[in-house]
């Protein structure tokens, strides 16, 4: 089956396979879940299965003319849209209304050689408001013989009207064994077993995190952050200001530092709730995490995790880094 190219995601595979087998296709699907867990690969494999010339209804051979063209993104009935920067100096990439109108024009024609036209819109949350409003018309009145696949890592940034017009399919972080399998297949660089173990633990189920250089770079701060979670309080404001200043002025990437903090808090809550230690992101730090989990109430850990999430959102909007970190740690103090 073509979906075997996608590791994990059993529920998503089952839903799509059933739809193909029984010819009960939705006109629009919304693939949502964290980055780098197989959503885009699944969209391509689904497009292949829809239009394969050789296999059964829920299969794709991967070798026929249609499969090869879709894989190479040169099929005349397969469209892939993703955010682009309007200028090299633009702050963020976006999907603009002109691109949506061009896609709508292409979808207005009958399939040229496929059974069904397939349009994949990656990072749909980066569609600007004008583009969203234009695209809603396509979702409300989909062209015939067309399947739309929307992909997002943050479903909460989408308009409710857009979500309601799609069949949502949740994608979950990959289990450690699948992350390990992907890392072991990497031709370069050659990682020793110890580094692979560290990267698997740092990945939080996402391939891009496991491959990132920051996977090992920011891990060095984990023990310091455990101490911060454990000790910061209104009686230890010195820790608050020292850490905020050091992190905001340092060379380490703050988004990755805060991701590490989120992972540590997640593990503390997991231990506190009696979860399986084999599913921790930071299994190598069990000895440091377990006593902190015993001391901290679950409600306090939840408030801390919420504070980290709010800080990540603030920094994505270009907030002052030191002030944002100080505010986060003040929230930690209130939770302590």
Beta strands, then each sheet from edge to edge (+ up, - down):
strand 1: 28-32
strand 2: 78-81
strand 3: 117-121
strand 4: 146-152
strand 5: 167-170
sheet 1: 2+ 3+ 4+ 1+ 5+
end
